């Protein structure tokens, strides 16, 4: 099992090796989420699915398989992110998934607030004492990418995205308390863990037919 120092050495090596991809992924995420929230529709759906497909494939191939060989289970996790990227890519053509803010007031506000928190992952990294190239950024690193993907799945219409949910929840919920937070000191990942719990609760409610979500039908 990797020590905390060994883990952060991997993160630093990766961050330095892919610079300035972090900036590109972060700026793209901000612009696309603004588009999803302020001007939802076919174009926003296409672009955000393209972003998620590229980000997941990047996490699977570049982060895990190329740079992350010292991380336990890197091949399994890399494969899962590759599968998620392919699924988002396939939906670019099948067009079965759209993203709409909930009309229910508290859900709408909470989605926006949680999105802002995910986009601020690098700020939390700095607050917790990390510096470039270890700063964690959405799109370029798997954990904030998972958090963003789960948030988007909670507002996806229709809500039948079981395989994607399982892939991201598998990464978001079991591991942070035992690895990221307790062993490696990746305290930023409490964000991913919290969003994982939130999305899991909504998923269970959807399965039970008790979802509080009401979505806009128009785009």
C-alpha positions in Angstrom: 0.0 0.0 0.0 1.3 3.4 -0.9 2.3 5.8 1.9 1.0 9.3 1.8 4.4 10.6 0.5 4.4 8.0 -2.2 0.9 8.9 -3.2 1.6 12.6 -3.4 4.8 11.9 -5.4 2.5 10.2 -8.0 0.2 13.1 -8.0 3.0 15.6 -8.4 4.6 13.7 -11.2 1.3 13.5 -13.0 0.5 17.2 -12.4 3.8 18.3 -13.7 3.7 15.9 -16.6 0.3 17.1 -18.0 0.6 20.8 -17.3 -1.2 23.0 -18.6 -4.0 20.5 -19.2 -5.4 21.3 -15.7 -6.1 24.9 -16.8 -7.8 23.8 -20.0 -10.0 21.3 -18.2 -11.0 23.8 -15.5 -11.8 26.7 -17.8 -13.8 24.3 -20.0 -15.7 23.0 -17.0 -16.7 26.5 -15.8 -17.9 27.6 -19.2 -19.8 24.4 -19.9 -21.5 24.4 -16.5 -22.6 28.0 -17.1 -24.0 26.9 -20.4 -25.9 23.9 -18.8 -27.4 26.2 -16.1 -28.1 29.4 -18.1 -28.8 28.1 -21.6 -29.8 24.4 -21.4 -30.5 22.6 -24.6 -29.1 20.2 -27.2 -25.8 22.1 -27.7 -25.1 22.2 -23.9 -25.9 18.5 -23.6 -23.6 17.6 -26.5 -20.7 19.7 -25.2 -21.0 18.5 -21.5 -21.2 14.9 -22.6 -18.1 15.4 -24.8 -16.3 17.0 -21.9 -17.2 14.1 -19.6 -16.2 11.5 -22.2 -12.8 13.2 -22.7 -12.3 13.7 -19.0 -13.1 10.1 -18.1 -10.9 8.7 -20.9 -8.1 11.0 -19.8 -8.5 9.8 -16.2 -8.5 6.2 -17.2 -5.6 6.3 -19.7 -3.4 9.2 -18.7 -3.9 9.4 -14.9 -4.2 5.7 -14.0 -2.6 3.6 -16.7 0.3 6.0 -17.7 1.1 7.9 -14.5 -0.7 6.0 -11.7 0.9 2.5 -11.9 1.8 2.7 -8.2 -1.7 3.3 -7.1 -3.4 0.1 -5.8 -5.9 -1.2 -8.4 -4.8 1.3 -11.0 -5.7 -1.0 -13.9 -9.2 -1.7 -12.5 -9.9 2.0 -11.8 -8.5 3.0 -15.2 -10.7 0.5 -16.9 -13.8 1.8 -15.1 -13.1 5.4 -16.1 -12.5 4.3 -19.7 -15.8 2.5 -19.7 -17.5 5.6 -18.3 -15.9 7.7 -21.0 -17.1 5.4 -23.7 -20.7 5.5 -22.3 -20.7 9.3 -22.4 -19.3 9.2 -25.9 -21.9 6.7 -27.1 -24.7 9.0 -25.7 -23.4 11.7 -28.0 -24.9 9.7 -30.8 -27.8 8.1 -29.0 -28.8 11.4 -27.3 -30.8 9.7 -24.5 -29.4 11.9 -21.8 -30.1 15.6 -21.2 -29.1 17.8 -18.2 -31.7 20.2 -16.7 -31.6 22.0 -13.4 -34.4 20.7 -11.0 -37.4 23.1 -10.7 -37.7 22.2 -7.0 -36.2 25.2 -5.2 -33.8 23.6 -2.7 -32.6 21.0 -5.2 -31.9 23.7 -7.8 -30.0 25.9 -5.3 -28.1 22.9 -3.8 -27.0 21.7 -7.3 -25.6 25.1 -8.1 -23.8 25.4 -4.8 -22.3 21.9 -5.0 -21.1 22.6 -8.6 -19.3 25.7 -7.4 -17.6 23.7 -4.6 -16.5 21.1 -7.2 -15.1 23.8 -9.4 -13.2 25.2 -6.4 -11.4 21.9 -5.8 -8.0 23.6 -6.5 -8.7 26.3 -3.9 -9.4 23.6 -1.3 -6.1 21.8 -2.4 -4.2 25.0 -1.7 -6.0 25.5 1.6 -5.0 22.0 2.7 -1.3 22.8 2.0 -0.8 21.4 -1.5 1.0 23.4 -4.2 1.5 22.9 -7.9 1.9 20.3 -9.4 -0.1 18.5 -6.7 -3.2 20.8 -6.9 -6.3 18.8 -7.8 -8.4 20.1 -10.6 -11.7 19.0 -12.1 -11.4 17.2 -15.5 -7.7 16.5 -15.1 -8.0 14.4 -11.9 -10.4 11.5 -11.3 -11.9 12.6 -8.0 -13.3 16.0 -8.9 -14.3 14.6 -12.2 -16.3 11.9 -10.4 -17.9 14.5 -8.2 -19.0 16.6 -11.2 -20.2 13.6 -13.1 -22.3 12.4 -10.2 -23.8 15.9 -9.8 -24.7 15.9 -13.5 -26.3 12.4 -13.2 -28.5 13.7 -10.5 -30.0 16.2 -12.9 -30.0 14.0 -16.0 -33.2 13.3 -17.8 -34.1 10.5 -17.9 -32.6 9.2 -14.6 -32.0 5.7 -15.8 -28.1 5.8 -15.9 -27.5 2.8 -13.7 -24.1 1.7 -15.1 -22.6 5.2 -14.9 -23.9 5.7 -11.4 -22.4 2.4 -10.2 -19.0 3.3 -11.7 -18.8 6.7 -10.1 -20.3 5.7 -6.8 -17.8 2.8 -6.6 -15.0 5.4 -6.7 -16.8 8.1 -4.6 -18.2 6.4 -1.6 -16.2 3.4 -0.3 -12.6 4.7 -0.7 -12.4 8.2 0.7 -12.9 7.3 4.4 -10.3 4.5 4.2 -7.7 5.7 1.7 -8.0 9.3 0.5 -8.9 10.9 3.8 -7.4 8.6 6.4 -4.3 7.2 4.8 -3.2 9.7 2.1 -4.5 13.0 3.5 -6.5 14.0 0.4 -8.9 16.1 2.5 -10.3 17.7 -0.6 -12.0 14.4 -1.4 -14.5 15.0 1.3 -16.3 16.9 -1.4 -16.4 13.9 -3.7 -17.5 11.7 -0.8 -20.3 14.1 0.2 -21.6 14.4 -3.3 -21.4 10.6 -3.6 -23.6 10.2 -0.5 -26.0 12.8 -1.8 -26.3 11.2 -5.3 -26.7 7.7 -3.7 -29.6 9.0 -1.6 -31.3 10.4 -4.7 -30.6 7.2 -6.6 -32.3 5.1 -3.9 -35.3 7.5 -3.8 -35.6 7.3 -7.6 -35.6 3.5 -7.4 -38.3 3.7 -4.8 -40.3 6.1 -6.9 -40.1 8.8 -4.3 -37.7 11.2 -6.1 -38.4 14.9 -5.2 -36.9 16.0 -8.5 -39.1 17.7 -10.9 -37.3 18.7 -14.1 -38.0 21.2 -16.8 -39.5 19.7 -19.9 -38.4 22.5 -22.1 -34.9 23.3 -23.2 
